[in-house]
Amino acid sequence: MHPTASELLQVPPYGVAQPEKEALLLPLLQELTDHHRRHCEPYARILERVFPGEIRTLADVPFLPVALFKDHLLKSVPDEEVQKVLTSSGTTGQKASRIHLDKETAGLQATALVKVVQHFVGTSRLPMVILDHPGVVRDRTSFSARGAGILGMSQFGHRPFYALREDLSLDLEGLEAYLAATSAPRILLFGFTFMVWQGLVETLERLGRKVDLGRGLLVHSGGWKKLQDRAVSPEQFREGLLRVANLGTVINFYGMVEQVGGVFFENPLHHLHAPVFSDIIIRDPATLRPVEDGTPGLIQVLSCLPRSYPGHSILTEDLGVIRGVDTPGLGMLGRHFEFLGRVPRAEIRGCSDTVETGTRVEP
């Protein structure tokens, strides 16, 4: 008997070597594929037309291009079992994905986040600064990616302070007062990457001011495309935070609203690390075949947690490269990878069309 997804969540998130991890994940992903085939008719049609083969390895698990979630209703539970609907941020002019979660899937998502975050920040709740404004989380039934991220991370903090006003300007006086009133040795900060840069770093530099966040641990995600447009690299992002806020502990994470459990936090090498209940495969953008480690390609994300919708295997619109597997001395087992950016729009559309038109994809 292989463990269930709930049982796998009780395992240390980075405590299983890659060969054993694949042996644990494969039957769970096979079962999820069959589950969604039976309960999601559009998914069943895609499998029949595009992925008729057997699933013998993780690379054989059928994948859906992430763009399909923007154009199609894909869920495997009746409407009355939907507990919440998540929506992706999306770029201007694009449709948003709508992801339907039932009670079981939402619970698995919450547990997965706890296991991963506690590995990095510990089990004690910390004073928390949120680099956003409180209006993002007012509607508790329908969340944007920002709102869902803030609500998820808020469980690791207490006495949260929203450092941005509704117009996204920095409440510097409020932030300084919060820090002065907090004697805790550690403070948790959370925000989306572009908003951290624009709201904190650029604002302080423009004002010629500094703030002491030396006690802080920043967790951030998303928004790299806007920073790339401004020619801000991850290294420059970290340097900027150290320069204006004395903030040296910065952890990026990669994830998407379309995949429950696909949470990849940065390890000490500044690579994104797959926990035991998730994994990644890198595929050639032209052929969609898996590539060797060290070769850049499209990121496919796998998770054994999504049961309310067929999001357990998703081909993203992002480029990445695997940098190591079970690296000695790291203290974290499994694959770790580097995010390289988005693929050009035309190539993204082409990958999505491959599945929508029923072209056979060879693993």
C-alpha positions in Angstrom: 0.0 0.0 0.0 1.4 3.4 -1.0 0.8 6.4 1.4 -2.1 8.7 0.7 -1.5 12.4 0.0 -2.4 13.2 3.6 0.1 10.7 4.9 2.8 12.0 2.6 2.3 15.4 4.2 3.4 14.1 7.5 6.9 13.3 6.0 9.6 16.0 6.4 9.2 18.1 3.3 12.8 17.7 2.2 13.6 14.4 3.9 13.1 11.9 1.0 15.7 11.2 -1.7 14.6 11.6 -5.3 14.3 7.9 -6.3 12.2 7.1 -3.2 10.2 10.3 -3.7 9.3 9.3 -7.3 8.2 5.9 -6.1 5.9 7.5 -3.6 4.5 10.2 -6.0 3.9 8.0 -9.1 1.0 5.9 -7.7 -0.6 9.0 -6.3 -0.4 10.8 -9.6 -1.7 7.8 -11.4 -4.7 7.7 -9.1 -5.3 11.4 -9.5 -5.3 11.1 -13.3 -7.9 8.3 -13.1 -10.0 10.3 -10.6 -10.1 13.4 -12.8 -10.8 11.3 -15.9 -13.9 10.0 -14.2 -15.1 13.3 -12.8 -14.1 16.0 -15.2 -15.4 15.4 -18.8 -13.2 18.0 -20.6 -10.1 16.5 -18.9 -11.2 13.0 -20.0 -11.6 14.2 -23.6 -8.0 15.7 -23.5 -6.6 12.4 -22.2 -8.4 10.4 -24.9 -7.1 12.6 -27.8 -3.7 13.6 -26.5 -2.4 11.2 -23.8 -3.7 7.7 -24.6 -0.5 5.9 -23.3 0.2 4.3 -19.9 1.8 6.1 -17.0 5.0 4.4 -16.1 7.1 7.3 -14.9 6.5 10.8 -13.6 7.3 12.1 -17.2 4.3 10.1 -18.5 1.8 11.9 -16.3 -0.5 13.8 -18.7 -0.1 17.6 -18.3 -2.4 20.5 -19.1 -1.0 23.8 -20.3 -1.7 26.4 -17.7 -3.5 28.6 -20.2 -6.4 26.1 -20.4 -7.5 27.1 -16.9 -8.1 30.7 -18.3 -10.4 29.5 -21.1 -12.1 26.4 -19.7 -14.0 25.4 -16.6 -12.1 22.5 -15.2 -13.3 21.0 -12.0 -13.9 17.5 -10.6 -16.5 18.2 -7.9 -20.2 19.4 -8.1 -20.9 23.1 -7.5 -22.3 22.5 -4.1 -19.0 21.0 -2.9 -16.9 24.1 -3.9 -15.7 25.9 -0.8 -13.7 28.7 -2.5 -12.7 29.9 -5.9 -9.2 31.2 -6.5 -8.4 33.5 -9.4 -5.0 34.1 -10.9 -3.5 37.6 -11.1 -2.9 37.5 -14.8 -1.3 40.2 -16.9 -3.3 43.1 -18.1 -5.8 42.1 -20.9 -5.5 38.4 -20.1 -8.3 36.2 -18.7 -7.8 35.0 -15.1 -7.8 31.3 -14.2 -10.6 30.2 -11.9 -9.6 27.3 -9.6 -12.3 25.6 -7.6 -11.4 24.1 -4.3 -13.5 21.7 -2.1 -13.0 21.2 1.6 -10.5 18.3 1.2 -8.3 20.1 -1.4 -8.3 23.3 0.5 -7.2 21.4 3.6 -4.4 19.6 1.8 -3.2 23.0 0.4 -3.2 24.6 3.9 -1.3 21.6 5.4 1.3 21.6 2.6 2.0 25.3 3.1 2.4 24.9 6.8 5.0 22.0 6.3 7.1 24.0 3.9 7.0 27.4 5.6 7.8 25.9 9.0 10.9 24.3 7.6 12.2 27.9 6.9 10.7 30.1 9.7 10.1 27.6 12.5 6.9 26.8 14.4 6.5 30.0 16.5 4.3 32.7 15.1 6.2 36.0 14.5 5.2 39.6 14.3 4.4 40.2 10.7 4.7 43.0 8.2 2.7 42.6 5.0 4.0 44.6 2.1 0.5 45.2 0.6 -2.8 46.8 1.6 -5.6 45.2 3.6 -8.2 45.6 0.9 -6.7 42.6 -1.0 -8.1 40.1 1.5 -11.6 41.5 2.2 -13.6 39.0 0.1 -13.0 35.6 1.8 -14.9 33.6 -0.8 -13.1 34.6 -4.0 -9.4 35.4 -3.7 -6.9 36.8 -6.2 -3.5 35.1 -6.1 -2.3 38.1 -3.9 -5.1 37.7 -1.5 -4.7 33.9 -1.2 -1.0 34.3 -0.7 -1.4 36.9 2.1 -4.1 34.9 3.8 -2.0 31.7 3.6 1.1 33.3 5.0 -0.7 35.3 7.7 -1.2 32.1 9.7 2.6 32.2 10.5 2.5 35.7 12.0 0.6 37.7 14.6 -0.4 41.3 14.9 0.0 41.9 11.2 0.8 45.4 9.9 -0.1 46.3 6.3 2.8 48.6 5.3 1.1 49.9 2.1 -1.9 52.2 1.9 -4.8 51.6 -0.5 -3.0 53.7 -3.1 0.0 51.4 -2.7 2.1 54.2 -1.1 4.4 53.2 1.8 3.2 54.0 5.3 6.7 54.6 6.5 5.8 56.3 9.8 3.4 53.4 10.6 6.1 50.9 9.7 8.7 52.6 11.9 6.2 52.8 14.8 5.3 49.1 14.4 9.0 48.1 14.5 9.7 50.3 17.5 6.8 48.7 19.4 8.0 45.2 18.6 10.7 43.7 20.8 10.7 40.2 19.2 14.1 39.1 17.9 12.6 38.0 14.6 10.0 39.6 12.3 8.3 37.9 9.3 7.7 39.9 6.2 5.6 38.9 3.2 4.9 40.5 -0.1 4.8 40.0 -3.9 8.2 40.7 -5.5 7.3 43.7 -7.6 5.4 45.3 -4.8 8.3 44.8 -2.4 10.6 46.4 -4.8 8.3 49.3 -5.8 6.6 49.9 -2.4 9.7 49.5 -0.2 13.0 49.7 -2.0 12.2 52.3 -4.7 10.2 54.4 -2.2 13.0 54.5 0.4 15.6 55.3 -2.3 13.4 58.1 -3.7 13.0 59.6 -0.2 16.6 59.1 0.7 15.5 57.2 3.8 16.4 53.8 5.3 14.5 51.5 7.7 16.1 48.8 9.9 14.6 45.4 9.1 17.7 43.5 10.2 15.5 41.3 12.4 13.4 40.5 9.4 12.9 37.4 7.3 11.2 38.2 4.0 9.2 35.6 2.0 8.3 36.9 -1.5 6.9 35.6 -4.7 5.6 36.6 -8.2 6.1 39.7 -10.2 9.5 38.9 -11.7 8.4 39.8 -15.2 7.9 43.5 -14.2 11.3 43.5 -12.5 12.9 42.0 -15.6 11.4 44.8 -17.6 13.2 47.1 -15.2 16.4 45.1 -15.5 16.4 44.1 -11.8 17.9 40.7 -11.3 17.3 38.5 -8.2 20.8 39.5 -7.0 20.0 43.2 -7.4 16.7 42.7 -5.6 18.5 41.2 -2.6 21.2 43.9 -2.7 18.6 46.6 -2.8 16.8 45.2 0.3 20.1 45.0 2.2 21.0 48.6 1.2 17.8 50.4 2.2 16.4 48.1 4.9 19.4 46.1 6.3 17.3 43.1 5.3 19.6 40.1 4.5 17.3 37.1 5.0 15.3 36.9 1.8 13.5 33.8 0.5 11.8 33.7 -2.9 9.2 31.1 -3.7 7.7 29.9 -6.9 4.1 28.8 -7.1 0.8 29.4 -9.0 -2.8 29.6 -8.1 -3.4 26.9 -10.7 -1.7 24.2 -8.7 -2.5 23.4 -5.1 0.6 22.2 -3.3 3.0 23.4 -6.0 5.1 25.5 -3.5 8.8 25.7 -4.3 10.8 27.8 -1.7 14.4 28.9 -2.3 17.1 26.8 -0.7 20.5 28.2 0.6 21.9 28.1 -3.0 19.1 30.5 -4.1 17.5 27.6 -6.2 13.9 26.7 -5.9 13.4 23.3 -4.2 10.7 20.7 -4.7 9.1 19.3 -1.5 8.2 15.7 -1.1 4.6 16.1 -2.3 5.6 18.0 -5.5 8.1 17.7 -8.3 9.1 19.3 -11.6 10.1 18.2 -15.0 11.8 20.4 -17.6 10.6 19.9 -21.2 11.9 21.1 -24.6 9.7 24.0 -25.7 9.6 22.7 -29.3 9.1 19.0 -28.8 7.8 18.9 -25.2 10.0 16.0 -24.5 11.9 15.9 -21.1 15.4 17.3 -21.3 18.5 16.4 -19.3 19.3 18.1 -16.0 21.2 21.4 -16.7 19.3 22.0 -20.0 16.8 24.9 -20.0 13.2 24.3 -21.0 9.6 24.7 -20.0 8.7 24.0 -16.4 6.1 21.3 -15.7 4.9 21.2 -12.1 3.5 18.1 -10.4 1.6 17.8 -7.1 -0.3 14.9 -5.5 -2.7 17.3 -3.7 -5.4 18.7 -6.2 -8.5 16.5 -6.1 -11.2 19.1 -6.8 -9.8 20.0 -10.2 -7.3 18.4 -12.6 -4.3 20.5 -11.6 -1.9 17.8 -10.5 0.2 18.1 -13.6 0.6 21.5 -15.3 2.8 22.7 -18.1 3.7 26.3 -17.2 4.6 29.3 -19.4 7.9 29.6 -17.5 11.4 28.6 -18.4 13.7 26.9 -15.9 16.7 24.6 -15.5 17.3 21.8 -13.0 20.5 22.7 -11.0 20.8 19.6 -8.7 19.2 16.5 -7.3 19.8 15.3 -3.7 22.8 17.7 -3.5 25.2 16.6 -0.7 25.6 19.0 2.2 22.5 21.0 1.4 20.4 19.4 4.1 17.4 19.3 1.6 16.8 16.3 -0.6 15.0 16.3 -4.0 15.3 18.4 -7.1 16.1 22.1 -7.1 15.9 24.4 -10.1 16.4 27.9 -11.3 13.6 30.1 -12.7 14.7 31.7 -15.9 11.7 33.8 -16.9 8.6 33.6 -19.2 8.6 32.2 -22.7 7.6 34.5 -25.6 3.9 34.9 -26.0 3.8 33.1 -29.4 5.5 30.0 -28.0 3.1 29.9 -25.1 0.1 29.9 -27.4 1.7 27.2 -29.5 2.2 24.9 -26.5 -1.5 25.4 -25.5 -2.7 24.7 -29.0 -0.8 21.4 -29.0 -3.2 20.1 -26.4 -6.4 21.9 -27.5 -6.2 20.6 -31.0 -5.5 17.0 -29.9 -1.9 16.7 -31.2 -0.2 13.6 -29.7 2.5 14.5 -27.2 5.3 12.0 -26.9 6.8 11.9 -23.3 
